[in-house]
Amino acid sequence: MALNAPGQTREITVELCRALDSVSVAKPAAMRVLSVVDNPNANAQMLAGAIEVDPTFAAQIMRLANSAYYGMSGKVGNTGFAVSVIGFAAVRSMAAISATGLSTQSAIPDGFWRHAAGAAAGASLVAVRFGLPAADCFAAGLLHDVGTAFLHGFDQQGHLALIAEHGTDGAGLAAAEAERYGMGHDAAAAHVLATWKFPAPFVEAVARHHEVMEGNPLASAVRMGDLLALQSEVVDEAVAGELVAAGLPIEEHEELVAATSERALEILSTLPVN
């Protein structure tokens, strides 16, 4: 792909930032949920009330809470209980998906939802290794690649060309995106999530999910979950090496990859994907 002309990347970046800052304009109900989650005095019933303003979103939350993933199949009968089961972090991530319109957007890269579900599954499986709640890791894993969908919607044909050259995920794709748009999918996601007041460790975990980093356990869990998702899709020696570098001994790979694949299918069945 040809390089942008001098000054063109900056113009594209400005246009992209405008697009990212307006992704939620048509989703006031979901934004209301994000606002309630951000309230330190909010409780499950308050959040349930905000969710129930949008019956479709309420049904999605109930479906997730009753999924095999949480082991509560058929036992969750109201939204307040559903919030207690899946946790505020998961509600926040599901609301973000709704707010962005990703559940109805046709311009989504192939395999996007499958990989999102896999990363959510993998990150939640390794949460205990990092002393974190599984719900927090699930939420960050689910949104870690949301910037890919943003860039794809912004410039579908151009982004498809980048994917064809650099693959559907990875630091190489992020670098190529940054060269073309002024930011990669990791930075694009962080831009939106920071604007929506997601916790700083969460934003950092999404922004740096292609690297092994110290000082942020959530980022480490998301990195490992991302790699487990990739390995559950196509077994790759290079990914196995990255998992080892991220702190997962080789002898544990097979069991965790299998568990990630199984849980990903359960999660995928609950996501608001048309």
C-alpha positions, -999 to +999 in steps of 0.1 A: +000+000+000+013+034-009+024+057+018+003+088+026+015+121+011+032+146+035+005+161+057-021+137+046-018+114+076-024+143+099-056+152+080-067+116+082-060+115+120-081+146+126-109+132+106-106+098+125-106+115+159-138+133+149-153+100+139-142+083+171-156+111+192-190+107+176-195+069+176-220+070+204-243+098+193-272+076+184-271+054+215-282+075+244-296+046+264-263+028+264-245+060+273-268+063+302-257+029+314-221+039+311-228+071+331-244+051+360-215+026+360-192+055+364-211+067+395-193+055+426-225+055+446-244+033+421-257-001+431-270-031+412-306-019+413-297+016+400-278+001+371-306-024+364-330+006+361-307+023+336-304-010+316-342-016+315-347+017+296-336-003+266-354-036+265-331-050+238-300-043+259-317-057+290-324-089+272-288-092+262-277-087+298-301-114+309-289-137+282-253-133+292-261-138+329-281-170+321-253-184+299-233-215+306-203-193+310-216-181+344-231-215+354-265-198+361-285-212+332-322-204+337-317-191+373-315-154+366-350-139+365-345-102+367-320-075+356-308-066+391-298-102+397-282-103+363-260-073+371-249-090+403-240-122+384-220-107+356-206-076+375-204-039+367-173-043+345-190-067+321-221-045+320-198-016+311-182-035+283-216-047+269-229-012+271-198+001+252-206-025+224-242-013+223-231+024+223-207+020+194-234+002+173-210-027+167-238-052+172-256-039+141-226-026+121-220-046+089-184-033+084-168-057+109-136-076+100-141-114+095-136-132+128-139-101+149-166-114+173-150-149+175-117-134+186-133-109+210-151-138+227-119-159+228-099-131+244-126-125+270-126-162+277-088-166+279-083-135+300-110-146+325-094-180+327-060-166+337-074-139+360-066-158+392-029-158+382-029-121+384-051-118+415-079-102+395-117-107+393-126-129+363-153-103+354-128-075+350-106-096+328-136-108+308-146-072+302-112-060+291-106-090+269-140-085+252-131-049+242-093-053+236-096-052+198-126-028+195-104-003+178-101-027+148-138-024+142-136+014+146-109+017+119-127-008+097-159+013+098-139+044+092-121+032+061-133-003+052-115-008+019-083+007+031-083-013+063-091-045+044-059-038+024-039-035+056-054-067+070-045-085+037-009-074+041-004-076+078-030-101+092-061-096+112-043-088+145-009-081+160+017-054+165+025-054+127-011-044+118-012-018+146+020-002+132+007-002+096-026+014+109-006+040+128+013+049+096-019+053+076-043+068+101-020+083+128-031+057+153-034+019+154-064-001+165-050-003+201-047+035+203-081+041+187-098+019+212-080+036+241-090+070+227-127+061+229-126+042+262-107+070+279-133+095+266-160+073+282-141+073+315-132+037+316-107+031+345-071+040+336-057+004+341-085-008+317-076+017+291-039+009+294-046-028+291-064-022+258-038+002+245-009-021+252-024-055+246+004-064+220+032-061+246+043-077+278+043-050+305+050-047+342+029-029+367-006-035+353-019-070+361-050-064+339-028-057+309-009-089+315-042-109+317-055-093+285-022-100+267-023-136+278-060-139+269-054-124+235-027-150+228-048-179+240-076-167+217-052-166+188-039-201+196-074-215+199-081-203+164-050-215+147-021-233+165+011-214+159+045-219+173+053-182+173+022-176+194+032-204+217+065-186+222+048-154+230+026-171+256+058-184+273+073-149+272+041-136+287+045-160+316+025-191+307+045-224+309+043-245+278+030-275+297-002-255+305-010-244+270-030-273+257-055-273+286-060-235+287-063-233+249-090-260+249-108-242+278-106-209+260-121-224+228-150-240+248-158-208+268-155-186+237-183-205+220-205-200+251-197-163+252-201-158+214-236-173+217-246-145+241-232-115+223-255-091+205-243-101+170-268-101+142 
